[in-house]
Amino acid sequence: MAITEWDDYLIHQIPDTFDVVQGENPHWVDRFFFGCHNTEGTLHLMAGLGTYPNVNVTEAV
C-alpha cells in the first residue's frame, strides 16, 4: 500500500505503513498524552488521545 498522510503520525506498531497492524489483540492501544502549564504553576492543561486499531476505535480525554 502507498504511504498516506496518516503515516506521519507516531501511531505505528511495526515499521510498515499505517494500514498494517501487528497481531490481532483487540486490547492493543497506542496513546498520546499532552500536558502544559504556566510558569507560576497555577494553570495546567492535560489532554490525551488513544487508538485501538484492531477494533477501529479512537478515544480522547
N, CA, C and O of each residue as an XYZ file, in Angstrom:
244
protein
N       0.848     -1.175      0.000
C       0.000      0.000      0.000
C       0.893      1.238      0.000
O       1.985      1.231      0.568
N       0.420      2.279     -0.634
C       1.169      3.531     -0.711
C       1.174      4.250      0.632
O       0.250      4.094      1.430
N       2.201      5.025      0.874
C       2.289      5.841      2.079
C       1.221      6.932      2.016
O       1.014      7.542      0.968
N       0.537      7.178      3.151
C      -0.507      8.191      3.213
C      -0.124      9.261      4.226
O       0.909      9.158      4.887
N      -0.964     10.291      4.347
C      -0.702     11.347      5.327
C      -0.747     10.804      6.756
O      -0.129     11.394      7.642
N      -1.454      9.704      7.007
C      -1.505      9.110      8.340
C      -0.162      8.536      8.759
O       0.091      8.377      9.953
N       0.691      8.225      7.815
C       1.996      7.653      8.140
C       2.940      8.675      8.778
O       4.033      8.309      9.210
N       2.543      9.937      8.846
C       3.338     10.962      9.528
C       3.122     10.951     11.034
O       3.904     11.564     11.761
N       2.094     10.277     11.524
C       1.795     10.243     12.952
C       2.573      9.134     13.658
O       3.019      8.182     13.018
N       2.732      9.254     14.953
C       3.530      8.316     15.727
C       2.702      7.154     16.260
O       2.885      6.758     17.411
N       1.817      6.606     15.475
C       0.952      5.531     15.942
C       1.243      4.234     15.205
O       0.326      3.505     14.826
N       2.504      3.958     15.007
C       2.903      2.730     14.341
C       3.242      1.655     15.363
O       3.869      1.933     16.385
N       2.828      0.440     15.084
C       3.179     -0.696     15.911
C       4.407     -1.412     15.352
O       5.183     -2.014     16.094
N       4.565     -1.338     14.058
C       5.657     -2.014     13.369
C       6.196     -1.062     12.296
O       5.522     -0.091     11.951
N       7.385     -1.318     11.765
C       7.933     -0.430     10.724
C       7.298     -0.710      9.361
O       7.950     -1.239      8.461
N       6.045     -0.358      9.221
C       5.300     -0.547      7.983
C       4.324      0.614      7.864
O       4.311      1.501      8.717
N       3.518      0.619      6.830
C       2.559      1.704      6.662
C       1.421      1.578      7.666
O       1.243      0.529      8.285
N       0.661      2.639      7.822
C      -0.372      2.756      8.854
C      -1.448      1.681      8.769
O      -2.013      1.294      9.792
N      -1.735      1.199      7.584
C      -2.815      0.230      7.426
C      -2.449     -1.175      7.898
O      -3.322     -2.041      7.951
N      -1.195     -1.426      8.240
C      -0.752     -2.734      8.696
C      -0.671     -2.738     10.220
O       0.033     -1.917     10.808
N      -1.394     -3.668     10.863
C      -1.416     -3.776     12.317
C      -0.736     -5.081     12.715
O      -0.986     -6.124     12.111
N       0.121     -5.023     13.729
C       0.809     -6.216     14.207
C      -0.110     -7.022     15.124
O      -0.531     -6.527     16.169
N      -0.415     -8.235     14.746
C      -1.237     -9.101     15.584
C      -2.696     -8.695     15.570
O      -3.075     -7.705     14.945
N      -3.509     -9.473     16.270
C      -4.948     -9.211     16.282
C      -5.493     -8.983     17.684
O      -6.697     -9.119     17.900
N      -4.645     -8.642     18.634
C      -5.083     -8.399     20.006
C      -5.995     -7.169     20.030
O      -5.535     -6.071     19.718
N      -7.282     -7.321     20.395
C      -8.194     -6.180     20.376
C      -7.887     -5.145     21.466
O      -8.412     -4.033     21.422
N      -7.055     -5.495     22.427
C      -6.729     -4.582     23.523
C      -5.475     -3.766     23.257
O      -5.102     -2.934     24.083
N      -4.811     -3.984     22.117
C      -3.609     -3.202     21.819
C      -4.020     -1.753     21.597
O      -4.952     -1.474     20.844
N      -3.324     -0.838     22.254
C      -3.671      0.581     22.166
C      -2.395      1.411     22.029
O      -1.339      1.044     22.543
N      -2.512      2.504     21.345
C      -1.428      3.480     21.265
C      -2.003      4.791     21.754
O      -3.029      5.245     21.247
N      -1.350      5.416     22.747
C      -1.898      6.632     23.353
C      -0.884      7.757     23.350
O       0.327      7.540     23.385
N      -1.415      8.956     23.307
C      -0.628     10.178     23.433
C      -1.191     10.984     24.585
O      -2.408     11.081     24.739
N      -0.330     11.557     25.387
C      -0.736     12.466     26.451
C       0.043     13.759     26.288
O       1.256     13.741     26.082
N      -0.650     14.865     26.380
C      -0.030     16.177     26.259
C      -0.332     16.968     27.519
O      -1.471     16.990     27.986
N       0.663     17.602     28.059
C       0.469     18.435     29.235
C       1.208     19.753     29.078
O       2.302     19.795     28.515
N       0.611     20.826     29.574
C       1.290     22.123     29.575
C       0.839     22.893     30.814
O      -0.238     22.647     31.357
N       1.672     23.815     31.244
C       1.353     24.618     32.426
C       2.018     25.979     32.308
O       2.948     26.165     31.524
N       1.530     26.923     33.096
C       2.154     28.248     33.093
C       3.347     28.248     34.061
O       3.519     27.308     34.837
N       4.145     29.279     34.011
C       5.367     29.319     34.824
C       5.076     29.477     36.315
O       5.921     29.136     37.142
N       3.906     29.983     36.670
C       3.553     30.128     38.083
C       3.037     28.823     38.686
O       2.950     28.703     39.908
N       2.698     27.858     37.862
C       2.163     26.601     38.351
C       0.713     26.673     38.773
O       0.236     25.791     39.487
N      -0.007     27.712     38.343
C      -1.409     27.865     38.734
C      -2.375     27.341     37.676
O      -3.573     27.231     37.937
N      -1.880     27.023     36.506
C      -2.723     26.551     35.416
C      -2.075     25.328     34.789
O      -0.884     25.330     34.482
N      -2.866     24.294     34.606
C      -2.354     23.070     33.995
C      -3.406     22.522     33.038
O      -4.587     22.454     33.378
N      -2.981     22.139     31.864
C      -3.870     21.570     30.855
C      -3.314     20.219     30.447
O      -2.127     20.098     30.146
N      -4.164     19.205     30.435
C      -3.742     17.879     30.007
C      -4.790     17.310     29.073
O      -5.989     17.455     29.315
N      -4.347     16.665     28.009
C      -5.242     16.038     27.039
C      -4.622     14.725     26.595
O      -3.404     14.555     26.643
N      -5.456     13.812     26.167
C      -4.961     12.522     25.709
C      -5.783     11.992     24.551
O      -6.953     12.338     24.384
N      -5.146     11.143     23.755
C      -5.795     10.511     22.620
C      -5.308      9.079     22.542
O      -4.106      8.826     22.628
N      -6.217      8.148     22.383
C      -5.855      6.742     22.262
C      -6.527      6.128     21.056
O      -7.638      6.514     20.695
N      -5.857      5.169     20.427
C      -6.438      4.476     19.295
C      -6.273      2.971     19.471
O      -5.202      2.490     19.839
N      -7.339      2.244     19.205
C      -7.355      0.788     19.206
C      -7.540      0.347     17.739
O      -8.674      0.129     17.313
N      -6.484      0.217     16.984
C      -6.635     -0.039     15.545
C      -7.257     -1.393     15.220
O      -7.849     -1.548     14.151
N      -7.141     -2.370     16.102
C      -7.693     -3.694     15.803
C      -9.208     -3.769     15.944
O      -9.827     -4.714     15.456
N      -9.811     -2.787     16.602
C     -11.273     -2.753     16.725
C     -11.844     -1.440     16.173
O     -13.030     -1.152     16.339
N     -10.994     -0.656     15.522
C     -11.413      0.576     14.844
C     -12.079      1.559     15.818
O     -13.168      2.068     15.550
N     -11.407      1.820     16.956
C     -11.926      2.730     17.966
C     -10.864      3.772     18.309
O      -9.682      3.446     18.418
N     -11.287      5.022     18.478
C     -10.421      6.099     18.926
C     -11.118      6.782     20.089
O     -12.331      6.993     20.055
N     -10.341      7.135     21.137
C     -10.916      7.813     22.292
C     -10.045      9.004     22.656
O      -8.848      9.031     22.369
N     -10.664      9.983     23.290
C      -9.930     11.189     23.695
C     -10.449     11.660     25.047
O     -11.616     11.455     25.381
N      -9.572     12.292     25.820
C      -9.942     12.863     27.111
C      -9.409     14.277     27.206
O      -9.609     14.946     28.220
